Amino acid sequence: MSDDSERSPGLDPAAIDPERPHPARIYDYLLGGACNFAPDREFADRFLAVMPAAKTAALLNRDFLRRAVRESRAAGITQFLDLGSGIPAVGNVHDTVPDARVVYVDSDPIAVAHSEIVLRDSDRAVALLADMLDTDAVLGARATRELIDFEQPVALLMVAILHFVAEPEEAIRRYVEALAPGSVLVITHGTGEAKLPGSDQVLALYAENGTPGVDRGKADLLALVEGLEVLEPGVVWTPQWRPDTELDGRDPRESMAYALVARKP
Ligand SMILES: C[S@@+](CC[C@H](N)C(=O)[O-])C[C@H]1O[C@@H](n2cnc3c(N)ncnc32)[C@H](O)[C@@H]1O
C-alpha cells in the first residue's frame, strides 16, 4: 500500500487551501487539537460567539462515537469503515478497539496526512483520501479490500459528516448493499431541531464559507436508514444514546446532534 494513488483515489493530496476554513480543522480546534490554521480558528471563534455550546457538542459527539464503537465490538464486529474520520483526536476507533481493523476515509488531505502519521506503525488501520460519495473509490481501494472482509459484518461510521453532504442517499444505498447482514450504520447528524439560539447563524456562516451545512431532522435520518433496523434507543440526542455517565441535569440538546445505530438484517 505504498502507492500514493492507492491512498488517495480520485482526490489530490496537494489540494489544500490553508486560507479557507475547513470543517475538519474547525472541528479539531473545537476539540482542543493543534492541527488547524488561523483562518480555521477565526471561523470557529465566530461560530462559538453565536453558539457557545459547539465545544460541548463536539466532545459529546466523540463520546458517542466511542460508545457506539465499543457496543459494535461487543456485538462481535471487528471491522470499521469510518467515513469522514477527521483529524484523529484521542480515542479513535483503533484506540477504542485494539483488535479492530479500520479504514479511515476523509476528503481533507490534512486530516488524512495526520492520520497517516498516527497510523504509520499499524498494520490494522489505514487512512484513505477519498470523497465518501465516491463509493467505488472507497470500496474498491486496495487498502479497503486488504483490511475489510465484506463477507463479515462491518460498522460503517458516518459520524458528524452527513450534515456536510447534500445528497448522500445513493452512496448510503451502495455501502449498505456491499455490507454483510449484521453490519451496522453509526450516524450522528447536526440538526436545527435542537432549537438552540444561533443555529441559523451557524448555517449561514458555513454557507458563506462555501462549505454549506444540511439541516436534517429525525424523520430525514430515519428515511436515510430505511430498510435497516434502528437499534434501541432509536434516534436520540447524542448523549442519550446508551449513556455510560450521568448527564448531570444538562440539556442533551447541547449536543445539537442526533445519534442512531441501524443494523442490516
Ligand atoms: C466534523 S468532522 C467529524 C470527524 C469524526 N467523524 C468525528 O465525528 O469525530 C467531519 C469530517 O467529514 C469530512 N468530510 C466532509 N465531507 C466529506 C466527504 N464528502 N467525504 C469524505 N469526508 C468528508 C471532513 O473533512 C471532516 O473531517
Ligand as a Chemical Component Dictionary entry (heavy atoms), coordinates in Angstrom:
data_LIG
# 
_chem_comp.id                   LIG 
_chem_comp.type                 NON-POLYMER 
_chem_comp.pdbx_formal_charge   0 
_chem_comp.three_letter_code    LIG 
# 
loop_
_chem_comp_atom.comp_id 
_chem_comp_atom.atom_id 
_chem_comp_atom.alt_atom_id 
_chem_comp_atom.type_symbol 
_chem_comp_atom.charge 
_chem_comp_atom.model_Cartn_x 
_chem_comp_atom.model_Cartn_y 
_chem_comp_atom.model_Cartn_z 
_chem_comp_atom.pdbx_ordinal 
LIG C1  C1  C 0  -16.919 17.280 11.952 1  
LIG S1  S1  S 1  -15.699 16.229 11.271 2  
LIG C2  C2  C 0  -16.128 14.672 12.044 3  
LIG C3  C3  C 0  -14.923 13.812 12.389 4  
LIG C4  C4  C 0  -15.251 12.493 13.078 5  
LIG N1  N1  N 0  -16.113 11.662 12.248 6  
LIG C5  C5  C 0  -15.915 12.723 14.411 7  
LIG O1  O1  O 0  -17.151 12.653 14.464 8  
LIG O2  O2  O -1 -15.246 12.975 15.392 9  
LIG C6  C6  C 0  -16.358 15.963 9.617  10 
LIG C7  C7  C 0  -15.348 15.348 8.680  11 
LIG O3  O3  O 0  -16.005 14.926 7.476  12 
LIG C8  C8  C 0  -15.121 15.181 6.396  13 
LIG N2  N2  N 0  -15.933 15.211 5.173  14 
LIG C9  C9  C 0  -16.884 16.098 4.823  15 
LIG N3  N3  N 0  -17.449 15.762 3.642  16 
LIG C10 C10 C 0  -16.818 14.628 3.236  17 
LIG C11 C11 C 0  -16.947 13.773 2.104  18 
LIG N4  N4  N 0  -17.843 14.033 1.135  19 
LIG N5  N5  N 0  -16.167 12.675 2.019  20 
LIG C12 C12 C 0  -15.249 12.406 2.990  21 
LIG N6  N6  N 0  -15.079 13.185 4.096  22 
LIG C13 C13 C 0  -15.853 14.273 4.209  23 
LIG C14 C14 C 0  -14.452 16.497 6.763  24 
LIG O4  O4  O 0  -13.243 16.681 6.055  25 
LIG C15 C15 C 0  -14.253 16.319 8.254  26 
LIG O5  O5  O 0  -13.008 15.756 8.547  27 
# 
loop_
_chem_comp_bond.comp_id 
_chem_comp_bond.atom_id_1 
_chem_comp_bond.atom_id_2 
_chem_comp_bond.value_order 
_chem_comp_bond.pdbx_ordinal 
LIG C1  S1  SING 1  
LIG S1  C2  SING 2  
LIG S1  C6  SING 3  
LIG C2  C3  SING 4  
LIG C3  C4  SING 5  
LIG C4  N1  SING 6  
LIG C4  C5  SING 7  
LIG C5  O1  DOUB 8  
LIG C5  O2  SING 9  
LIG C6  C7  SING 10 
LIG C7  O3  SING 11 
LIG C7  C15 SING 12 
LIG O3  C8  SING 13 
LIG C8  N2  SING 14 
LIG C8  C14 SING 15 
LIG N2  C9  SING 16 
LIG N2  C13 SING 17 
LIG C9  N3  DOUB 18 
LIG N3  C10 SING 19 
LIG C10 C11 SING 20 
LIG C10 C13 DOUB 21 
LIG C11 N4  SING 22 
LIG C11 N5  DOUB 23 
LIG N5  C12 SING 24 
LIG C12 N6  DOUB 25 
LIG N6  C13 SING 26 
LIG C14 O4  SING 27 
LIG C14 C15 SING 28 
LIG C15 O5  SING 29 
# 
